[in-house]
Amino acid sequence: MKHKSAGGKLWGGRFTESTDAFVESFTASVEFDQRLYRYDIQGSCAHARMLCKVGVISAAERDAILGGLDQIEQAIERGEFEWSVSLEDVHMNIEARLTAMIGDAGKKLHTGRSRNDQVATDLRLYLRDQIDAACRELLRLQEGLLTVAEREFDTLLPGFTHLQVAMPVTFGHHMLAWFENLQRDRQRLLECRARVNVMPLGAAALAGTSFPIDRHYTAELLGFDRPAENSLDAVSDRDFVIEFCACAALLLTHLSRFSEELILWASTQFDFVDLPDRFCTGSSIMPQKKNPDVPELVRGKSGRVIGNLVGLLTLMKGQPLAYNKDNQEDKEPLFDTVDTLLGCLRAFADMIPAIRVKADNMRLAAATGYSTATDLADYLVRKGVPFRDAHEIVGAAVRLGIDSKRELSELSLTELQALSGNIEQDVFRVLTPEGSVSSRNHFGGTAPQQVEAAVERARKRLGN
């Protein structure tokens, strides 16, 4: 007499009672891991081809499996596939449907593998594509930054430290600073992708399989650089998920800081930029309001991505090797991180090139707050005054300006010469914001010609 599995489970041969209804729902992951269906089918197709190549299944069985999986994928994409919680996850749902369609050949698909190496493979295939998508959006954002930097290469902007006016810079130079942040982010994602692109399939549950599988062939079919070296590590490892979320958390931290600047700059108090209406909203009670909702949301969403990273680290910290059911909890924070990252990148890539810069307001702000004090100190040093003495002299000049409510450029030559006999008429060339930025004419400096050169170099780094 043929034994019937408890509850009809594909794994239920050793069980004598059905799973508790609540436990069945509590332990199921199909409601969220069904988004892996395309990658699960992709991995299964490669596995079937490999099993046929090594003689474990026949060519007819392989073709039946491939045809059935293709039909299932089309049914899912048409919204005609019925997902069952009782079948727990995406893997069992697809396998059960395949077996119902093609019979015993479908039952042979799982030969030489386990859900442990199957899910790890699916996640890597999925994450590889999502990293590629994130890098494409990052490139689009970086190109937008270069467009703005090139357009505003000589537009003056006050540079800040401690949110206090420090020295004049150019808006183009400031945009290039964000470009560099994002360039490092993209490099990190690409480096992460290289570690993602290792194939766990063939590790089976944890110890490999006794079947004569060809893991290098399967890896080649799936576009992996190589199969994982150690079967136990292959099914236990979630470093690649954590590393991606760490990259995403740092990238979103950068976008959050950028958002904070845009929010400040768009405020009435700064009034440096105007964000396009399509990226803002109004108030239900105050008709005059134009709220920078997109930067504010990006600033807020960075927190959930950072939280996802912390959650994943906590998830993994107490687990022994190899696979544990805890790892089911890796998917929702990963999926949320991917969705959040791609959404924030898209919003910024669309918004940044459309920002309108209020150059007159920025120039006026750059000319206030004694922003050229360092330039006056440098001027004195070039006249032979030791820097510490120059610092003291300029401090006295700033004090005079504060007391008389004038900027340094508004002090008379007589007043300045009373502080130092080394000061001459040419001092006023360095006391303007234009003179200040132009004097920083070196690699990495904020002089307009250096900004133009930096934009050109950056385009070459992007491959444009």
C-alpha beads as a LAMMPS data file, in Angstrom:
LAMMPS data file: protein, C-alpha beads

464 atoms
463 bonds

1 atom types
1 bond types

-500.0 500.0 xlo xhi
-500.0 500.0 ylo yhi
-500.0 500.0 zlo zhi

Masses

1 110.0

Atoms # bond

1 1 1 0.000 0.000 0.000
2 1 1 1.389 3.403 -0.993
3 1 1 2.012 5.703 2.005
4 1 1 0.163 9.017 1.940
5 1 1 2.041 11.994 3.400
6 1 1 0.446 13.799 6.346
7 1 1 -1.515 16.783 5.110
8 1 1 -0.406 16.088 1.539
9 1 1 2.943 17.789 2.136
10 1 1 5.769 17.087 -0.304
11 1 1 7.974 16.457 2.731
12 1 1 5.392 14.763 4.977
13 1 1 6.420 11.111 4.728
14 1 1 7.689 10.791 8.314
15 1 1 4.841 12.770 9.900
16 1 1 1.719 11.184 11.395
17 1 1 -0.462 14.269 11.772
18 1 1 -1.173 17.347 9.732
19 1 1 0.408 20.694 10.508
20 1 1 -1.603 22.889 12.856
21 1 1 -3.588 25.411 10.809
22 1 1 -2.096 28.391 12.619
23 1 1 1.447 26.978 12.407
24 1 1 0.942 26.373 8.702
25 1 1 0.124 30.045 8.189
26 1 1 2.753 31.237 10.685
27 1 1 5.600 29.351 8.999
28 1 1 4.587 29.967 5.377
29 1 1 6.553 32.456 3.322
30 1 1 4.750 32.260 -0.012
31 1 1 2.962 35.571 0.502
32 1 1 6.264 37.410 0.171
33 1 1 8.739 35.025 -1.458
34 1 1 6.540 34.478 -4.516
35 1 1 8.333 37.476 -6.015
36 1 1 11.265 35.080 -6.508
37 1 1 9.264 32.934 -8.953
38 1 1 11.221 33.957 -12.045
39 1 1 14.535 33.159 -10.373
40 1 1 13.219 29.904 -8.923
41 1 1 12.154 28.792 -12.398
42 1 1 15.449 29.970 -13.890
43 1 1 17.409 27.920 -11.349
44 1 1 15.170 24.885 -11.844
45 1 1 15.613 25.000 -15.619
46 1 1 19.401 25.056 -15.256
47 1 1 19.247 22.236 -12.702
48 1 1 17.106 20.104 -15.042
49 1 1 19.518 20.663 -17.928
50 1 1 22.426 19.656 -15.696
51 1 1 20.629 16.521 -14.455
52 1 1 20.066 15.489 -18.057
53 1 1 23.674 16.211 -19.014
54 1 1 25.002 13.896 -16.283
55 1 1 22.430 11.173 -17.034
56 1 1 20.224 11.457 -13.937
57 1 1 17.099 12.252 -15.988
58 1 1 16.321 11.582 -19.637
59 1 1 16.103 14.163 -22.399
60 1 1 12.343 13.587 -22.574
61 1 1 12.020 14.240 -18.849
62 1 1 14.177 17.366 -19.140
63 1 1 12.035 18.692 -21.975
64 1 1 8.831 17.981 -20.050
65 1 1 10.228 19.851 -17.043
66 1 1 11.356 22.817 -19.121
67 1 1 8.040 23.019 -20.971
68 1 1 6.065 22.779 -17.753
69 1 1 8.135 25.454 -16.025
70 1 1 7.680 27.757 -19.004
71 1 1 3.904 27.338 -18.808
72 1 1 3.953 27.994 -15.077
73 1 1 5.980 31.187 -15.545
74 1 1 3.529 32.431 -18.157
75 1 1 0.583 31.611 -15.877
76 1 1 2.179 33.549 -13.007
77 1 1 2.830 36.554 -15.217
78 1 1 -0.781 36.507 -16.435
79 1 1 -1.966 36.402 -12.826
80 1 1 -3.539 32.971 -13.324
81 1 1 -1.392 31.003 -10.878
82 1 1 -3.039 30.144 -7.580
83 1 1 -0.577 30.384 -4.703
84 1 1 -1.267 28.071 -1.768
85 1 1 -0.212 28.788 1.816
86 1 1 -0.427 25.069 2.541
87 1 1 2.479 24.569 0.142
88 1 1 4.495 27.022 2.247
89 1 1 6.761 28.789 -0.228
90 1 1 7.440 29.679 -3.832
91 1 1 9.540 26.557 -4.385
92 1 1 6.932 24.028 -3.270
93 1 1 4.122 25.843 -5.049
94 1 1 5.935 25.689 -8.361
95 1 1 7.105 22.110 -7.892
96 1 1 3.616 20.906 -6.928
97 1 1 2.074 22.553 -9.978
98 1 1 4.794 21.125 -12.206
99 1 1 4.189 17.601 -10.907
100 1 1 0.432 17.995 -11.381
101 1 1 1.089 19.023 -14.983
102 1 1 3.723 16.496 -16.121
103 1 1 3.593 13.687 -13.571
104 1 1 6.601 11.719 -12.340
105 1 1 9.117 13.783 -14.339
106 1 1 8.197 16.734 -12.120
107 1 1 9.012 14.697 -9.031
108 1 1 12.522 14.102 -10.353
109 1 1 13.395 17.802 -10.581
110 1 1 14.390 18.012 -6.925
111 1 1 16.986 15.263 -7.291
112 1 1 20.373 16.415 -6.008
113 1 1 19.173 19.639 -4.430
114 1 1 17.355 20.967 -1.351
115 1 1 15.251 23.995 -0.638
116 1 1 18.288 25.192 1.314
117 1 1 20.526 25.596 -1.728
118 1 1 17.527 26.421 -3.908
119 1 1 16.472 29.491 -1.925
120 1 1 20.070 30.686 -1.549
121 1 1 20.447 30.461 -5.336
122 1 1 17.154 32.245 -5.967
123 1 1 18.161 35.080 -3.649
124 1 1 21.504 35.521 -5.365
125 1 1 19.917 35.560 -8.822
126 1 1 17.332 38.073 -7.606
127 1 1 19.836 40.308 -5.858
128 1 1 22.183 40.291 -8.835
129 1 1 19.414 41.794 -10.975
130 1 1 18.443 44.323 -8.308
131 1 1 22.031 45.508 -7.932
132 1 1 22.170 46.015 -11.697
133 1 1 18.924 48.012 -11.521
134 1 1 20.244 50.131 -8.638
135 1 1 23.471 50.838 -10.522
136 1 1 21.495 51.972 -13.564
137 1 1 19.505 54.419 -11.433
138 1 1 22.689 55.573 -9.716
139 1 1 24.268 56.277 -13.084
140 1 1 21.217 58.280 -14.086
141 1 1 21.456 60.323 -10.883
142 1 1 25.189 60.886 -11.334
143 1 1 24.641 62.040 -14.900
144 1 1 22.020 64.471 -13.612
145 1 1 24.477 65.838 -11.075
146 1 1 27.052 66.365 -13.808
147 1 1 24.486 68.201 -15.914
148 1 1 23.790 70.580 -13.028
149 1 1 27.485 70.942 -12.159
150 1 1 28.330 71.832 -15.737
151 1 1 25.474 74.323 -15.927
152 1 1 26.352 75.964 -12.586
153 1 1 30.154 75.683 -12.771
154 1 1 30.681 79.307 -11.721
155 1 1 27.489 79.928 -9.687
156 1 1 28.518 81.117 -6.236
157 1 1 27.301 79.356 -3.111
158 1 1 28.287 79.805 0.527
159 1 1 30.141 76.777 1.817
160 1 1 29.232 75.766 5.364
161 1 1 30.818 74.073 8.322
162 1 1 28.738 73.614 11.479
163 1 1 25.953 75.085 9.289
164 1 1 27.766 78.425 9.605
165 1 1 29.066 80.325 6.589
166 1 1 32.647 79.200 6.045
167 1 1 34.012 80.016 2.571
168 1 1 32.549 80.641 -0.881
169 1 1 32.345 77.665 -3.238
170 1 1 30.519 77.111 -6.492
171 1 1 27.267 75.228 -6.823
172 1 1 28.881 73.058 -9.474
173 1 1 31.649 72.115 -7.053
174 1 1 29.061 71.233 -4.428
175 1 1 27.190 68.958 -6.868
176 1 1 30.459 67.230 -7.686
177 1 1 30.919 66.463 -3.986
178 1 1 27.664 64.479 -4.093
179 1 1 28.806 62.836 -7.306
180 1 1 31.861 61.496 -5.451
181 1 1 29.688 60.136 -2.634
182 1 1 27.552 58.281 -5.144
183 1 1 30.562 57.081 -7.115
184 1 1 31.794 55.280 -4.001
185 1 1 28.309 53.880 -3.467
186 1 1 28.228 52.481 -6.993
187 1 1 31.683 50.957 -6.573
188 1 1 30.541 49.297 -3.342
189 1 1 27.485 47.844 -5.063
190 1 1 29.614 46.492 -7.907
191 1 1 32.018 44.921 -5.430
192 1 1 29.064 43.447 -3.553
193 1 1 27.712 42.044 -6.830
194 1 1 30.938 40.128 -7.390
195 1 1 30.446 38.361 -4.056
196 1 1 26.753 37.790 -4.767
197 1 1 27.610 36.103 -8.069
198 1 1 28.657 32.765 -6.525
199 1 1 26.360 29.736 -6.934
200 1 1 25.130 27.720 -3.921
201 1 1 23.157 25.208 -6.036
202 1 1 24.445 21.665 -5.593
203 1 1 25.206 22.134 -1.914
204 1 1 21.812 20.482 -1.308
205 1 1 20.751 20.561 2.347
206 1 1 24.268 21.168 3.693
207 1 1 26.598 18.308 2.694
208 1 1 26.278 18.116 -1.079
209 1 1 24.751 15.148 -2.901
210 1 1 25.723 11.613 -3.914
211 1 1 24.519 12.216 -7.470
212 1 1 27.177 12.985 -10.134
213 1 1 26.192 16.633 -10.556
214 1 1 28.203 19.150 -12.567
215 1 1 28.076 22.375 -10.573
216 1 1 30.382 24.268 -12.919
217 1 1 28.010 23.565 -15.811
218 1 1 25.010 24.795 -13.788
219 1 1 26.939 27.906 -12.745
220 1 1 27.749 28.611 -16.392
221 1 1 24.087 28.233 -17.391
222 1 1 23.021 30.695 -14.678
223 1 1 25.767 33.237 -15.331
224 1 1 27.510 32.748 -11.981
225 1 1 31.247 33.319 -11.813
226 1 1 31.760 30.025 -9.997
227 1 1 30.060 27.552 -7.663
228 1 1 30.482 28.050 -3.932
229 1 1 33.523 26.216 -2.578
230 1 1 31.982 24.728 0.562
231 1 1 28.522 23.136 0.704
232 1 1 27.983 23.966 4.382
233 1 1 28.903 27.613 3.887
234 1 1 26.863 27.820 0.678
235 1 1 23.523 27.225 2.420
236 1 1 24.436 29.066 5.642
237 1 1 25.751 32.281 4.145
238 1 1 23.633 35.395 4.151
239 1 1 26.613 37.751 4.086
240 1 1 25.614 38.805 0.588
241 1 1 22.187 39.956 1.799
242 1 1 23.701 41.859 4.722
243 1 1 26.416 43.389 2.571
244 1 1 23.892 44.632 0.036
245 1 1 21.749 46.124 2.807
246 1 1 24.859 47.775 4.268
247 1 1 25.642 49.304 0.871
248 1 1 22.041 50.451 0.574
249 1 1 22.027 51.908 4.091
250 1 1 25.135 53.965 3.368
251 1 1 23.778 55.097 0.003
252 1 1 20.486 56.144 1.612
253 1 1 22.466 57.932 4.334
254 1 1 24.115 59.975 1.589
255 1 1 20.757 60.711 -0.038
256 1 1 19.364 61.666 3.365
257 1 1 22.138 64.201 3.876
258 1 1 21.588 65.516 0.353
259 1 1 17.854 65.715 1.116
260 1 1 18.557 67.764 4.217
261 1 1 20.477 70.310 2.127
262 1 1 17.711 70.509 -0.465
263 1 1 15.115 71.004 2.275
264 1 1 17.174 73.815 3.806
265 1 1 17.982 75.403 0.455
266 1 1 14.312 75.362 -0.605
267 1 1 13.162 77.010 2.638
268 1 1 12.146 80.663 2.789
269 1 1 15.084 81.360 5.089
270 1 1 17.679 80.148 2.558
271 1 1 15.770 80.489 -0.739
272 1 1 18.668 79.079 -2.768
273 1 1 16.775 76.630 -4.987
274 1 1 13.310 75.993 -6.278
275 1 1 12.221 72.362 -6.471
276 1 1 9.898 71.473 -9.364
277 1 1 6.231 71.499 -8.408
278 1 1 5.816 67.881 -9.459
279 1 1 8.150 66.818 -6.634
280 1 1 6.355 68.852 -3.964
281 1 1 2.940 69.008 -2.320
282 1 1 0.818 71.687 -0.711
283 1 1 -0.868 72.101 2.644
284 1 1 -4.503 71.260 3.340
285 1 1 -4.854 74.425 5.433
286 1 1 -2.080 76.851 4.420
287 1 1 -2.456 77.860 0.750
288 1 1 1.026 79.373 0.480
289 1 1 2.901 76.182 1.362
290 1 1 5.080 74.229 -1.056
291 1 1 6.454 71.282 0.856
292 1 1 9.597 69.401 -0.288
293 1 1 7.958 66.012 0.217
294 1 1 10.297 63.953 -1.963
295 1 1 13.503 64.934 -0.106
296 1 1 11.679 64.634 3.206
297 1 1 10.462 61.126 2.372
298 1 1 13.902 60.046 1.196
299 1 1 15.349 61.386 4.447
300 1 1 12.745 59.378 6.344
301 1 1 13.064 56.207 4.296
302 1 1 16.773 56.044 5.030
303 1 1 15.791 55.111 8.587
304 1 1 13.886 52.000 7.541
305 1 1 16.783 50.777 5.413
306 1 1 19.206 51.293 8.293
307 1 1 16.715 49.409 10.476
308 1 1 16.594 46.546 7.977
309 1 1 20.374 46.242 8.146
310 1 1 20.354 46.119 11.940
311 1 1 17.554 43.551 11.840
312 1 1 19.474 41.268 9.481
313 1 1 22.640 41.460 11.546
314 1 1 20.618 40.565 14.619
315 1 1 18.898 37.738 12.733
316 1 1 22.192 36.064 11.846
317 1 1 24.268 36.675 14.945
318 1 1 23.062 33.685 16.972
319 1 1 22.661 31.043 14.293
320 1 1 24.790 27.903 14.167
321 1 1 25.627 26.396 10.779
322 1 1 23.858 25.415 8.555
323 1 1 20.380 26.518 7.458
324 1 1 17.855 27.477 10.139
325 1 1 14.222 28.518 9.768
326 1 1 15.235 31.930 11.118
327 1 1 16.585 32.647 7.644
328 1 1 13.060 32.898 6.308
329 1 1 13.111 36.313 7.983
330 1 1 15.838 37.571 5.648
331 1 1 13.547 38.134 2.691
332 1 1 11.122 40.810 3.826
333 1 1 13.841 43.249 4.988
334 1 1 15.810 42.531 1.811
335 1 1 12.793 43.076 -0.430
336 1 1 11.872 46.251 1.446
337 1 1 15.429 47.547 1.156
338 1 1 15.484 46.885 -2.592
339 1 1 12.133 48.584 -3.153
340 1 1 13.022 51.560 -0.985
341 1 1 16.447 52.032 -2.547
342 1 1 15.186 51.842 -6.130
343 1 1 12.321 54.232 -5.373
344 1 1 14.578 56.819 -3.725
345 1 1 17.144 56.632 -6.516
346 1 1 14.479 57.042 -9.174
347 1 1 12.978 60.064 -7.397
348 1 1 16.357 61.764 -7.078
349 1 1 17.451 60.916 -10.624
350 1 1 14.250 62.509 -11.944
351 1 1 14.347 65.538 -9.622
352 1 1 17.965 66.733 -9.554
353 1 1 18.356 67.882 -13.196
354 1 1 15.120 69.880 -12.876
355 1 1 16.194 71.943 -9.853
356 1 1 16.145 75.700 -10.490
357 1 1 19.044 77.538 -8.865
358 1 1 18.507 81.057 -7.481
359 1 1 21.973 82.365 -8.264
360 1 1 21.453 85.936 -7.006
361 1 1 20.323 84.770 -3.578
362 1 1 23.216 82.359 -3.279
363 1 1 25.748 84.981 -4.371
364 1 1 24.404 87.431 -1.792
365 1 1 24.670 84.769 0.926
366 1 1 28.191 83.861 -0.190
367 1 1 29.222 87.506 0.218
368 1 1 28.019 87.688 3.832
369 1 1 29.146 86.088 7.048
370 1 1 32.806 87.080 6.538
371 1 1 33.238 84.173 4.147
372 1 1 36.453 85.598 2.689
373 1 1 38.266 85.862 6.032
374 1 1 40.537 82.934 5.172
375 1 1 41.372 84.587 1.858
376 1 1 42.502 87.698 3.732
377 1 1 44.686 85.532 5.966
378 1 1 46.185 83.809 2.898
379 1 1 46.807 87.237 1.362
380 1 1 48.797 88.320 4.426
381 1 1 50.825 85.109 4.383
382 1 1 51.753 85.776 0.760
383 1 1 52.930 89.203 1.954
384 1 1 55.290 87.537 4.403
385 1 1 53.162 87.496 7.569
386 1 1 53.326 84.193 9.541
387 1 1 49.990 82.408 9.355
388 1 1 49.244 82.572 13.086
389 1 1 49.868 86.322 13.071
390 1 1 47.728 86.649 9.958
391 1 1 44.956 84.708 11.701
392 1 1 45.087 87.175 14.602
393 1 1 44.993 90.198 12.286
394 1 1 42.004 88.862 10.329
395 1 1 40.198 88.060 13.568
396 1 1 40.540 91.712 14.520
397 1 1 39.244 92.746 11.085
398 1 1 36.186 90.498 11.514
399 1 1 35.607 91.994 14.954
400 1 1 35.695 95.465 13.410
401 1 1 33.211 94.362 10.768
402 1 1 30.854 92.864 13.348
403 1 1 30.973 95.991 15.485
404 1 1 30.284 98.256 12.503
405 1 1 27.872 95.831 10.787
406 1 1 29.978 95.677 7.614
407 1 1 31.503 92.863 5.594
408 1 1 35.291 92.715 5.119
409 1 1 34.982 94.044 1.583
410 1 1 33.186 97.101 2.963
411 1 1 36.036 98.097 5.300
412 1 1 38.221 100.900 4.011
413 1 1 41.841 100.432 3.005
414 1 1 42.815 102.795 5.833
415 1 1 41.002 100.667 8.403
416 1 1 42.610 97.474 7.107
417 1 1 46.097 99.053 6.991
418 1 1 45.655 100.111 10.607
419 1 1 45.566 96.373 11.406
420 1 1 48.567 95.503 9.208
421 1 1 50.961 97.589 7.192
422 1 1 51.308 94.686 4.744
423 1 1 47.851 95.310 3.323
424 1 1 47.699 97.155 -0.004
425 1 1 45.032 98.192 -2.513
426 1 1 45.085 94.782 -4.210
427 1 1 43.541 93.248 -1.078
428 1 1 40.046 93.927 -2.363
429 1 1 40.519 91.398 -5.167
430 1 1 40.554 88.574 -2.600
431 1 1 37.700 89.933 -0.503
432 1 1 35.011 89.157 -3.085
433 1 1 33.407 85.698 -3.407
434 1 1 34.484 85.570 -7.056
435 1 1 38.077 86.248 -6.115
436 1 1 37.915 83.677 -3.364
437 1 1 36.743 80.779 -5.521
438 1 1 39.001 81.720 -8.430
439 1 1 42.061 81.626 -6.182
440 1 1 41.474 77.932 -5.404
441 1 1 42.692 76.937 -8.820
442 1 1 44.148 73.504 -8.202
443 1 1 43.106 69.876 -8.736
444 1 1 40.005 69.278 -6.620
445 1 1 39.531 72.991 -5.943
446 1 1 36.402 75.077 -6.397
447 1 1 37.705 77.473 -9.077
448 1 1 35.264 77.487 -12.018
449 1 1 37.853 76.170 -14.483
450 1 1 38.650 73.330 -12.079
451 1 1 34.942 72.502 -11.832
452 1 1 34.702 72.307 -15.618
453 1 1 37.730 70.030 -15.740
454 1 1 36.326 67.864 -12.946
455 1 1 33.033 67.438 -14.815
456 1 1 34.933 66.273 -17.881
457 1 1 36.928 63.766 -15.839
458 1 1 33.776 62.531 -14.119
459 1 1 32.051 61.894 -17.447
460 1 1 34.979 59.777 -18.539
461 1 1 34.777 57.811 -15.284
462 1 1 31.135 57.072 -16.061
463 1 1 32.114 55.954 -19.533
464 1 1 30.268 58.804 -21.291

Bonds

1 1 1 2
2 1 2 3
3 1 3 4
4 1 4 5
5 1 5 6
6 1 6 7
7 1 7 8
8 1 8 9
9 1 9 10
10 1 10 11
11 1 11 12
12 1 12 13
13 1 13 14
14 1 14 15
15 1 15 16
16 1 16 17
17 1 17 18
18 1 18 19
19 1 19 20
20 1 20 21
21 1 21 22
22 1 22 23
23 1 23 24
24 1 24 25
25 1 25 26
26 1 26 27
27 1 27 28
28 1 28 29
29 1 29 30
30 1 30 31
31 1 31 32
32 1 32 33
33 1 33 34
34 1 34 35
35 1 35 36
36 1 36 37
37 1 37 38
38 1 38 39
39 1 39 40
40 1 40 41
41 1 41 42
42 1 42 43
43 1 43 44
44 1 44 45
45 1 45 46
46 1 46 47
47 1 47 48
48 1 48 49
49 1 49 50
50 1 50 51
51 1 51 52
52 1 52 53
53 1 53 54
54 1 54 55
55 1 55 56
56 1 56 57
57 1 57 58
58 1 58 59
59 1 59 60
60 1 60 61
61 1 61 62
62 1 62 63
63 1 63 64
64 1 64 65
65 1 65 66
66 1 66 67
67 1 67 68
68 1 68 69
69 1 69 70
70 1 70 71
71 1 71 72
72 1 72 73
73 1 73 74
74 1 74 75
75 1 75 76
76 1 76 77
77 1 77 78
78 1 78 79
79 1 79 80
80 1 80 81
81 1 81 82
82 1 82 83
83 1 83 84
84 1 84 85
85 1 85 86
86 1 86 87
87 1 87 88
88 1 88 89
89 1 89 90
90 1 90 91
91 1 91 92
92 1 92 93
93 1 93 94
94 1 94 95
95 1 95 96
96 1 96 97
97 1 97 98
98 1 98 99
99 1 99 100
100 1 100 101
101 1 101 102
102 1 102 103
103 1 103 104
104 1 104 105
105 1 105 106
106 1 106 107
107 1 107 108
108 1 108 109
109 1 109 110
110 1 110 111
111 1 111 112
112 1 112 113
113 1 113 114
114 1 114 115
115 1 115 116
116 1 116 117
117 1 117 118
118 1 118 119
119 1 119 120
120 1 120 121
121 1 121 122
122 1 122 123
123 1 123 124
124 1 124 125
125 1 125 126
126 1 126 127
127 1 127 128
128 1 128 129
129 1 129 130
130 1 130 131
131 1 131 132
132 1 132 133
133 1 133 134
134 1 134 135
135 1 135 136
136 1 136 137
137 1 137 138
138 1 138 139
139 1 139 140
140 1 140 141
141 1 141 142
142 1 142 143
143 1 143 144
144 1 144 145
145 1 145 146
146 1 146 147
147 1 147 148
148 1 148 149
149 1 149 150
150 1 150 151
151 1 151 152
152 1 152 153
153 1 153 154
154 1 154 155
155 1 155 156
156 1 156 157
157 1 157 158
158 1 158 159
159 1 159 160
160 1 160 161
161 1 161 162
162 1 162 163
163 1 163 164
164 1 164 165
165 1 165 166
166 1 166 167
167 1 167 168
168 1 168 169
169 1 169 170
170 1 170 171
171 1 171 172
172 1 172 173
173 1 173 174
174 1 174 175
175 1 175 176
176 1 176 177
177 1 177 178
178 1 178 179
179 1 179 180
180 1 180 181
181 1 181 182
182 1 182 183
183 1 183 184
184 1 184 185
185 1 185 186
186 1 186 187
187 1 187 188
188 1 188 189
189 1 189 190
190 1 190 191
191 1 191 192
192 1 192 193
193 1 193 194
194 1 194 195
195 1 195 196
196 1 196 197
197 1 197 198
198 1 198 199
199 1 199 200
200 1 200 201
201 1 201 202
202 1 202 203
203 1 203 204
204 1 204 205
205 1 205 206
206 1 206 207
207 1 207 208
208 1 208 209
209 1 209 210
210 1 210 211
211 1 211 212
212 1 212 213
213 1 213 214
214 1 214 215
215 1 215 216
216 1 216 217
217 1 217 218
218 1 218 219
219 1 219 220
220 1 220 221
221 1 221 222
222 1 222 223
223 1 223 224
224 1 224 225
225 1 225 226
226 1 226 227
227 1 227 228
228 1 228 229
229 1 229 230
230 1 230 231
231 1 231 232
232 1 232 233
233 1 233 234
234 1 234 235
235 1 235 236
236 1 236 237
237 1 237 238
238 1 238 239
239 1 239 240
240 1 240 241
241 1 241 242
242 1 242 243
243 1 243 244
244 1 244 245
245 1 245 246
246 1 246 247
247 1 247 248
248 1 248 249
249 1 249 250
250 1 250 251
251 1 251 252
252 1 252 253
253 1 253 254
254 1 254 255
255 1 255 256
256 1 256 257
257 1 257 258
258 1 258 259
259 1 259 260
260 1 260 261
261 1 261 262
262 1 262 263
263 1 263 264
264 1 264 265
265 1 265 266
266 1 266 267
267 1 267 268
268 1 268 269
269 1 269 270
270 1 270 271
271 1 271 272
272 1 272 273
273 1 273 274
274 1 274 275
275 1 275 276
276 1 276 277
277 1 277 278
278 1 278 279
279 1 279 280
280 1 280 281
281 1 281 282
282 1 282 283
283 1 283 284
284 1 284 285
285 1 285 286
286 1 286 287
287 1 287 288
288 1 288 289
289 1 289 290
290 1 290 291
291 1 291 292
292 1 292 293
293 1 293 294
294 1 294 295
295 1 295 296
296 1 296 297
297 1 297 298
298 1 298 299
299 1 299 300
300 1 300 301
301 1 301 302
302 1 302 303
303 1 303 304
304 1 304 305
305 1 305 306
306 1 306 307
307 1 307 308
308 1 308 309
309 1 309 310
310 1 310 311
311 1 311 312
312 1 312 313
313 1 313 314
314 1 314 315
315 1 315 316
316 1 316 317
317 1 317 318
318 1 318 319
319 1 319 320
320 1 320 321
321 1 321 322
322 1 322 323
323 1 323 324
324 1 324 325
325 1 325 326
326 1 326 327
327 1 327 328
328 1 328 329
329 1 329 330
330 1 330 331
331 1 331 332
332 1 332 333
333 1 333 334
334 1 334 335
335 1 335 336
336 1 336 337
337 1 337 338
338 1 338 339
339 1 339 340
340 1 340 341
341 1 341 342
342 1 342 343
343 1 343 344
344 1 344 345
345 1 345 346
346 1 346 347
347 1 347 348
348 1 348 349
349 1 349 350
350 1 350 351
351 1 351 352
352 1 352 353
353 1 353 354
354 1 354 355
355 1 355 356
356 1 356 357
357 1 357 358
358 1 358 359
359 1 359 360
360 1 360 361
361 1 361 362
362 1 362 363
363 1 363 364
364 1 364 365
365 1 365 366
366 1 366 367
367 1 367 368
368 1 368 369
369 1 369 370
370 1 370 371
371 1 371 372
372 1 372 373
373 1 373 374
374 1 374 375
375 1 375 376
376 1 376 377
377 1 377 378
378 1 378 379
379 1 379 380
380 1 380 381
381 1 381 382
382 1 382 383
383 1 383 384
384 1 384 385
385 1 385 386
386 1 386 387
387 1 387 388
388 1 388 389
389 1 389 390
390 1 390 391
391 1 391 392
392 1 392 393
393 1 393 394
394 1 394 395
395 1 395 396
396 1 396 397
397 1 397 398
398 1 398 399
399 1 399 400
400 1 400 401
401 1 401 402
402 1 402 403
403 1 403 404
404 1 404 405
405 1 405 406
406 1 406 407
407 1 407 408
408 1 408 409
409 1 409 410
410 1 410 411
411 1 411 412
412 1 412 413
413 1 413 414
414 1 414 415
415 1 415 416
416 1 416 417
417 1 417 418
418 1 418 419
419 1 419 420
420 1 420 421
421 1 421 422
422 1 422 423
423 1 423 424
424 1 424 425
425 1 425 426
426 1 426 427
427 1 427 428
428 1 428 429
429 1 429 430
430 1 430 431
431 1 431 432
432 1 432 433
433 1 433 434
434 1 434 435
435 1 435 436
436 1 436 437
437 1 437 438
438 1 438 439
439 1 439 440
440 1 440 441
441 1 441 442
442 1 442 443
443 1 443 444
444 1 444 445
445 1 445 446
446 1 446 447
447 1 447 448
448 1 448 449
449 1 449 450
450 1 450 451
451 1 451 452
452 1 452 453
453 1 453 454
454 1 454 455
455 1 455 456
456 1 456 457
457 1 457 458
458 1 458 459
459 1 459 460
460 1 460 461
461 1 461 462
462 1 462 463
463 1 463 464
